Amino acid sequence: MSEHQNIELWNQKRVLWQNSSGYRIVSGNQDNTYLTLWTHDNAKVGELSAVVIQKKHPIRRVVELRAKIRCAEISAAHRGQRLGLQLYAVMLSHLPEGVCGLYSYLPDRNNRRQIPRIYAALRGYVFDGDHAFIDR
């Protein structure tokens, strides 16, 4: 399925990604800042939510629109399959026009192992040890 065309509907929600194992990521709002992850048998097993904020970039010194991560969660039984990475990648590619990327305040994150790996895989970077960014 291409990124923005031929969007399939499932339970009145837009399917933004699915794989051959039956997992699907659906959007819960117009801005695609609330994504949920479902199994083939319709069990919700994850979510990624964000809020669009104005954030001054610490290196470029300009104010940008960023999606600030509020919640990133995958049920324990479904971890280790790169589904968290997929949630982040889908959100990043479906954000509204003008949103530069993702932002996370790391002291707020509970998962200190996987989240940094996801940011690294998506060419993200951490500034001053606390502020993580992924550009589009």
N, C-alpha and C positions, 0 to 999 in steps of 0.2 A: 504494500500500500504506500503510495507516495505521501509526502509530508502533509500537504494541505488540500489535496483534491480527493474526491471520492471517499469522503469521510463516512464511514458506516455508523449507523445508530444501533445501540443496544440498550434496552430499558430506558429509552428516551435520552440517552447520553451519547456523546460523540466518542467513538473508539478512535484513539490516536495511534495505537500500536497493538499488535497481537503477534504471537509466535505459534509455532507448530505444536507446542506442548499445551496449548489452550489458555495460556495467560493472556490477559488483555489489560491495557491501560486506557481508562476512560476519563474524560474531562467532566468535572462537576460544575464548571462555571464558564462564562464567556471568555474570560481572560486566560483560561487554561492554567490558573494558579492553584487549582485544587484538583489533583489527580488521584485516582484510586486504582489499585491493582486487584484484579479478579482472576479466579481460576476457571477452568472449563465448566465446573459444576456450580458456578455462581457464588463462590465464597470470596468475600473481601479479605485479602491477605496483606494489603499494604496501602500506604498513602503518602503523598508528598504535597504539602501545602505551603504557600508563600503569600506575601502581601507586597504589592508594588509600592516602593518608597523612593524618595529622593535621597541620594547618598553621594557625598563628596568623595571622589576617588582619591586615595592617599598619594598616588604617584602622579597621575595626570592633573590633579588639583582642579577638577571640574565637577560640577554637580550633574549626576546622571540618574536616570530611572533604572532601578534594579529590583528584581524579585527577591525579597528577603525571605529566606527559608524559615518557616515556623515549626513545621513538623515533618520528620522523615522517619517512616516506620515500615518494617517488613515483619510479618509473623515469623517466629523462630523456625517453624517447619519449612519455610520457603526461602530461607537465607542461603547464601553460598551459590546462587545461580545467576548472579550479576543483575538481579531484578532491581535493586536499588540504583545501580548505575543507569539502568534503562529508564527508570522514573525520572532521574535528573536529566538525562539526554532528551527525553520526550518533552519535558517542561521547557528546557532551554530552546528547543527547536520550534515550539508552538507559542512562545510568549508574544504578547501584542507588539506591534510596530513601535519602535522608539524605546523599548526596554533593552538595555545594553547587555544584560546577563543576570547571573545569580549572585547573591551575597549571603554570607552567613557569619554570624558572630559566634565564634567557636566556643567560648566559655558556656554558651547556652546549649551546646550539643551534648547529648548523653553518650553517643557512640564515638569514642575517641579513636577507634581502629578503622572502621569501614569508611566513615565520612571522609577522612583525609585521602584514602585510596580513590574514592569516587572523584574528588576534586582533582587529584593528580591525573587520573585517566582522562578527564575532560579538559586537560591543560589549564587547570585552575592554579591559583597562587595564593599564598598567605602573606599578609602584610602585618608586621609587628607581632606575630604569633597569635593574634586574636581574630583578625578579619580576613575571611576567605572570599575570593572572587572567582567566578568563571565568566569569561566574556563569550559573547555570541560569535 
